């Protein structure tokens, strides 16, 4: 019978005392107490392996039980079995680590290959630019010499002839026969490859994108070419055929793609496929028409085994098949673009993506043309979206875990797609989707549309107080767009997401939620789930905050999808889409999404800064220092513009159409007013000499309050609250104090009236919303009991000290603090004005 040796290796990672961290020598000595090298038979190893898979770290009793249950192990000492399990765990750990390192090494090797190819391409581009520079310099010298000759007229004429030659098509028109289409396809393939790996386009690294093993890939944008173009290359853990299948299904990953229709397909003699496609893209805003494309797509395999999918628009100059124009769409052009997919050693694929389009910017208002002339925006919305989607699917394949909502990541991704598609449909309002426009009320700032198509209403159930349910319902959409100046989209969107109560009407929310049919409780609360560069969250409608309490049948929630909230990303479209759902929340539940989309109009400029605050009180930066900070921001980012699109949908009974339309118009107008107020507060321009603006918090009243706070602290605690307060204003020093300072009123139910920057960050709120937060709301049960018992001490003694504990932000997040101090703030008449709390060394748990 074959015997198996049990190698005695490092027992690191094993359980139980010092034995789990033995050196190899110590483990070997323990295993050879009898002076024999322990050898296990295959049957013994099988028995031990069986137990290992059941319990990798068996206790002493479990090991003894194993010996009793398996007679074949009776001749082995318990200590030797313990060492076997330690070695087995060690080998398992080493295998996992080796597998992880191999995966990292494969990724680094692939990335190194990409970087070397990129370096070669750049060297070729440099050589070509040097040659062109030399050529143009020679031409300039020849032109200079020619101006001294009487034959200058002929020189100019020849130059015009040369220019005219470049404007004529280089290839004669081809017919729509299979041979003609193949000729177009092969030309498209050559031009695409010259962009993907050659020097046909001058590529420059996209701002803010640094290549590395953990990055999405190498991303570049075009410089000085026709239209807009972006290129990316990266590594994903999917096979080339799977990658090609995903990328061809453009509506599944490109949120702006409405539909792709396959008109015709034919096979080539070399095993390739030519397809004729008609594609429609949603318009990103209500101020511009949608785009469509008439495309030829060519799929083939290169000699080195790489898979290529390339596309281009078909137009009349090529004499190919034509597609008549479609109403409400502007026919845009796709220049040779596509995907080069190469198999990677060890599994996975290396992907090169090129997107090159002419989006016909002439068809939109001049202020919106940057949206259609920005290669950065194309890279963010299309090129990088493809890579992110592939990486997301790769992660789902390798880690198909069920999320905290009881749904797999793929299901959440599909849900996000439904939200985005529903919002895009509302923004565009196509007639073939069932939308029809209502007459204006005389003011054209808000557009109202109605949709009563069965597909739109499937599952919608409008309820009324009399207990009857209307089956004759429709959906109304009120939408508008507005231009914003000097407002970073990511910061404004974060404010709208985290402080809904400052712009939303709870009554309107309740009305929108009435279309959701209540069902049995099955949805667990989850703060957020991330996927594909976005995150989804569920919030309860009754308080718009997070609560870990029991969900009751009939509870209504908002399902929110948020993307583009990275303040450091360049040219990112920020989007917040939400829809009411009930507690049952089945996969086929009706979703009527509403929301906001903010797109920067000068995407090449990074208008955001990680040092910008989310609160409306950053106007505290007053005085010379404050003006200097604002100037730095505006000087660094320039005058930035963005367009915001708002669309809200409501289900209603048709006989209430007029009333609901009036309500929706007024609601959207109130939201616009709120957004303008918030945008004004977040904009650096508020520091300028604008008339009609409200006084900033840095007024004499605020300065006086800061002085009272410091004087009272000195009076009651015998120490200075601020250090070196004479070097700058007390208010500014207090505002930048590292500890959280919060003032609350002396009422039966104290509410907060003032906080410094740290205090606002701790409560995750703003100076405006701060006044809606009561003192007891930020403490847990123990904190409230302590506060109630010791609060009289503040009024009698003037101060009190609290031990460290936990409090809650306005968003329900727990915040720990080392200790807290509270003192009575006295005014000039030495009467109590408010109570000031200072939370020391706080942090989010």
MOUR-V971859 format. One record per backbone hydrogen bond with DSSP energy under -0.5 kcal/mol. CO is the residue of the C=O (numbers start at 1). NH is the residue of the N-H. E is the energy in kcal/mol with one decimal. If there is no record, write none. Layout:
co = <CO:CO>
nh = <NH:NH>
e = <E:E>
//
This chain:
co = <2:4:5:7:11:16:16:17:18:19:20:22:23:24:25:26:27:28:30:32:36:38:40:41:42:43:44:45:46:47:48:49:50:51:55:59:60:61:62:63:64:65:66:69:70:71:73:77:78:79:80:81:82:83:84:85:86:87:88:89:90:91:92:93:94:95:96:97:98:99:100:101:102:103:104:105:106:107:108:109:110:111:112:113:114:115:116:117:118:119:120:121:122:123:124:125:126:127:128:129:130:131:132:133:134:135:136:137:138:139:140:141:142:143:145:146:149:150:151:152:153:154:155:156:157:158:159:160:161:162:163:164:165:177:178:179:180:181:182:183:184:185:186:187:188:189:190:191:192:192:193:193:194:201:202:204:206:208:209:212:217:218:219:220:221:228:229:230:231:232:233:234:236:236:239:240:241:242:243:244:245:246:248:249:250:250:253:254:256:256:259:261:261:264:266:268:272:273:274:275:275:276:276:277:278:279:280:280:281:285:287:290:291:292:293:293:294:295:296:297:298:299:300:302:306:307:308:309:310:311:312:315:315:316:318:326:328:329:330:330:333:333:334:337:338:339:339:340:340:341:342:344:348:349:349:350:351:352:353:354:355:356:357:357:358:360:361:365:365:366:368:368:369:369:370:372:373:374:375:376:377:378:378:379:382:383:384:385:386:387:388:389:390:391:392:393:394:395:399:401:403:407:408:408:409:410:411:412:413:414:415:416:417:418:419:420:421:422:423:424:425:430:430:431:434:436:443:443:447:448:449:450:451:453:453:454:457:462:464:468:470:471:472:474:475:476:477:478:479:480:482:484:486:488:489:490:491:492:493:494:495:499:500:500:504:505:506:507:508:509:510:511:512:513:514:515:515:519:522:526:529:531:533:534:535:536:537:539:540:540:545:552:555:556:557:557:558:558:559:560:561:562:563:565:566:572:574:575:576:577:578:579:581:583:583:586:591:594:595:596:597:598:599:602:605:609:615:617:618:620:622:623:624:625:626:627:628:629:630:631:632:633:634:638:640:641:641:642:643:644:645:646:647:648:650:652:653:654:656:657:658:659:660:661:662:663:664:665:666:667:668:669:670:671:672:673:674:675:676:677:678:679:683:684:685:688:697:699:700:701:702:703:704:705:706:707:708:709:710:711:712:713:713:714:724:725:729:730:731:732:734:735:735:739:740:741:742:743:743:744:745:747:748:750:751:754:756:757:758:759:760:760:763:766:767:768:769:770:770:772:773:774:774:775:776:778:780:781:782:783:784:785:786:787:790:790:791:791:792:793:793:793:794:798:800:802:805:806:807:809:811:813:814:815:816:817:818:819:820:821:822:823:824:825:825:827:831:834:835:836:837:838:838:839:840:840:843>
nh = <42:40:7:9:14:19:20:20:21:22:14:11:27:28:29:30:31:32:33:35:38:6:4:45:46:47:48:49:50:51:52:53:54:55:58:63:64:65:66:67:68:69:70:71:73:74:76:81:82:83:84:85:86:87:88:89:90:91:92:93:94:95:96:97:98:99:100:101:102:103:104:105:106:107:108:109:110:111:112:113:114:115:116:117:118:119:120:121:122:123:124:125:126:127:128:129:130:131:132:133:134:135:136:137:138:139:140:141:142:143:144:145:146:147:148:149:152:153:155:156:157:158:159:160:161:162:163:164:165:166:167:168:168:181:182:183:184:185:186:187:188:189:190:191:192:193:194:195:195:196:197:198:200:203:223:221:209:210:211:215:219:233:206:231:204:357:222:355:220:353:218:351:238:349:243:244:245:246:247:248:249:249:250:252:253:254:255:257:258:282:280:263:278:276:274:271:268:299:266:277:297:263:264:295:261:293:258:259:291:288:365:330:281:332:279:295:314:277:312:275:310:273:308:305:302:341:300:339:298:337:296:318:320:319:174:329:290:331:292:332:335:358:313:311:354:309:341:342:352:307:350:347:344:236:351:342:234:340:232:338:230:335:228:359:333:363:364:368:369:369:371:372:372:373:373:359:375:378:379:380:381:382:383:384:386:387:388:389:390:391:392:393:394:395:396:397:398:399:401:409:406:403:411:412:413:414:415:416:417:418:419:420:421:422:423:424:425:426:427:428:429:433:435:434:452:450:441:446:479:438:477:436:475:456:457:458:460:470:467:464:462:473:654:652:451:650:449:648:447:646:644:642:684:492:493:494:495:496:497:498:499:502:503:504:506:509:510:511:512:513:514:514:515:516:463:461:517:554:524:538:536:534:564:531:562:529:560:558:543:544:540:555:583:541:559:581:539:560:579:537:577:535:575:567:569:574:598:563:596:561:594:559:557:522:523:589:593:578:647:576:645:574:643:605:607:612:618:620:621:622:626:627:628:629:630:631:632:633:634:635:636:637:638:640:486:601:602:484:599:482:597:480:595:478:476:474:656:657:660:661:662:663:664:665:666:667:668:669:670:671:672:673:674:675:676:677:678:679:680:681:682:683:686:687:688:690:699:703:704:705:706:707:708:709:710:711:712:713:714:715:716:717:719:718:727:728:733:734:735:736:737:757:758:741:839:756:837:753:754:835:747:750:750:775:745:743:760:761:762:763:764:765:810:770:771:771:772:752:773:774:752:777:778:778:779:808:784:785:786:787:788:789:790:791:793:794:794:795:796:797:798:799:798:824:822:820:817:780:815:812:546:809:845:807:843:805:804:840:802:838:800:836:826:833:834:830:827:825:744:823:742:821:840:740:818:819:816>
e = <-0.9:-5.1:-0.9:-0.9:-2.0:-0.6:-0.6:-1.4:-1.6:-1.1:-1.0:-1.1:-2.5:-2.3:-2.5:-2.4:-2.0:-1.0:-0.7:-1.6:-0.6:-1.8:-4.3:-2.5:-2.5:-2.1:-2.4:-3.0:-2.2:-1.8:-2.4:-2.2:-1.1:-3.4:-0.5:-2.2:-2.1:-2.3:-1.8:-1.9:-2.0:-2.5:-2.0:-0.6:-2.1:-1.8:-1.8:-1.9:-2.3:-2.0:-2.1:-2.2:-2.1:-2.7:-2.7:-2.6:-2.2:-2.7:-2.3:-2.6:-2.5:-2.6:-2.4:-2.5:-2.8:-2.7:-2.5:-2.8:-2.4:-2.2:-2.5:-2.8:-2.6:-2.3:-2.8:-2.7:-2.5:-2.7:-2.8:-2.2:-2.3:-2.7:-2.5:-2.4:-2.7:-2.5:-2.4:-2.5:-2.5:-2.3:-2.4:-2.5:-2.7:-2.5:-2.6:-2.4:-2.7:-2.5:-2.7:-2.7:-2.4:-2.5:-3.0:-2.2:-2.2:-2.4:-2.6:-2.2:-2.4:-2.5:-2.3:-2.4:-2.3:-1.5:-1.1:-1.6:-0.9:-0.5:-1.4:-2.4:-2.3:-2.3:-2.0:-2.2:-2.4:-2.3:-2.3:-2.6:-1.8:-1.4:-1.1:-0.8:-0.6:-2.7:-2.4:-1.9:-2.0:-2.7:-2.7:-2.0:-2.4:-2.5:-2.2:-2.3:-2.6:-2.5:-1.8:-1.1:-0.7:-2.7:-2.6:-0.7:-1.9:-0.9:-1.6:-2.8:-2.0:-0.6:-0.5:-1.3:-0.7:-1.6:-2.0:-2.9:-2.7:-2.8:-2.1:-2.7:-3.2:-3.5:-2.8:-2.8:-0.9:-2.7:-2.4:-2.7:-2.1:-2.1:-2.7:-2.0:-0.9:-0.5:-1.9:-1.6:-1.4:-2.9:-0.9:-2.0:-0.6:-3.4:-2.4:-0.7:-2.2:-2.9:-3.1:-1.5:-2.4:-2.7:-2.5:-0.5:-3.0:-2.8:-1.2:-2.7:-3.0:-2.7:-2.3:-1.3:-1.2:-1.1:-0.5:-2.6:-3.2:-2.4:-2.3:-0.6:-2.6:-2.4:-1.6:-2.8:-2.6:-2.5:-3.0:-1.7:-2.9:-3.4:-2.2:-3.2:-3.1:-2.4:-2.8:-1.4:-0.9:-1.5:-1.8:-1.7:-1.0:-0.5:-1.8:-0.7:-0.6:-3.2:-3.0:-2.5:-2.5:-2.6:-0.6:-0.6:-2.6:-3.1:-3.0:-2.0:-2.2:-2.2:-0.5:-3.0:-1.8:-2.7:-2.2:-2.5:-2.5:-1.8:-3.0:-0.5:-2.5:-1.7:-1.6:-1.6:-0.7:-1.0:-1.8:-0.6:-1.4:-0.7:-0.7:-0.5:-0.7:-1.5:-2.4:-2.3:-2.6:-2.2:-1.3:-3.2:-1.8:-1.4:-2.8:-2.2:-2.1:-2.5:-2.4:-2.4:-2.4:-2.2:-2.3:-2.2:-2.0:-2.6:-2.3:-0.8:-2.0:-2.8:-0.8:-1.8:-2.5:-2.2:-2.0:-2.5:-2.0:-1.8:-2.1:-2.4:-2.6:-2.4:-2.1:-2.6:-2.5:-1.8:-2.4:-2.3:-3.0:-1.2:-1.6:-1.9:-0.7:-2.7:-0.5:-0.6:-2.7:-2.8:-2.8:-2.0:-2.7:-0.6:-1.4:-0.8:-2.2:-1.9:-2.2:-1.2:-0.7:-0.9:-1.7:-2.7:-2.9:-2.7:-2.5:-2.6:-2.9:-3.3:-3.3:-1.9:-0.7:-2.1:-2.5:-2.1:-2.0:-2.2:-2.3:-2.7:-2.0:-1.6:-1.9:-2.8:-0.6:-2.3:-2.3:-1.9:-2.7:-2.2:-0.8:-0.9:-1.1:-1.9:-1.0:-1.7:-0.5:-0.8:-0.7:-1.3:-2.8:-1.8:-0.6:-2.6:-2.6:-2.7:-3.0:-3.0:-0.7:-2.1:-1.1:-2.1:-0.8:-2.1:-0.5:-2.6:-2.1:-0.6:-1.6:-2.2:-2.6:-2.2:-2.5:-0.8:-1.1:-0.5:-3.2:-2.3:-2.6:-3.2:-2.7:-2.9:-3.0:-1.2:-0.6:-1.9:-0.6:-2.8:-2.0:-2.5:-2.8:-2.6:-2.4:-1.9:-1.2:-1.9:-0.7:-1.9:-1.6:-2.8:-1.0:-2.4:-1.9:-2.1:-2.2:-2.3:-2.0:-1.8:-2.5:-2.8:-1.9:-2.3:-2.2:-1.1:-4.1:-2.7:-0.9:-3.2:-2.4:-2.6:-1.8:-2.4:-2.4:-2.6:-3.4:-2.9:-2.4:-1.6:-2.7:-2.6:-2.1:-2.3:-2.8:-2.3:-2.2:-2.4:-2.5:-2.3:-2.2:-2.1:-2.5:-2.2:-2.1:-2.9:-2.5:-2.0:-2.6:-3.3:-2.2:-1.7:-2.1:-1.3:-1.6:-1.9:-1.8:-1.6:-1.0:-2.3:-2.6:-2.4:-2.2:-1.9:-2.4:-2.4:-1.9:-2.5:-2.6:-1.9:-2.1:-2.1:-2.5:-2.4:-0.6:-1.0:-1.6:-0.5:-2.1:-2.8:-2.5:-1.7:-1.2:-1.5:-0.5:-0.5:-2.5:-1.8:-3.4:-3.0:-1.3:-2.4:-1.0:-0.5:-0.5:-2.9:-2.8:-3.1:-2.4:-2.4:-2.4:-2.2:-0.9:-1.8:-2.7:-1.9:-0.6:-0.7:-1.9:-0.5:-1.9:-0.5:-2.2:-0.5:-0.6:-1.1:-0.9:-3.5:-2.6:-2.1:-2.4:-2.6:-2.6:-2.0:-1.9:-1.9:-0.9:-0.8:-1.2:-1.1:-1.9:-3.0:-0.9:-0.5:-1.3:-2.6:-2.6:-2.2:-2.0:-0.9:-3.4:-1.9:-0.6:-2.4:-2.3:-2.9:-2.2:-1.3:-0.7:-2.7:-3.2:-2.8:-2.2:-2.6:-0.6:-3.6:-1.1:-1.9:-2.1:-2.9:-2.8:-2.1:-2.6:-2.1:-0.6:-1.7:-2.0:-0.9:-2.7>
//
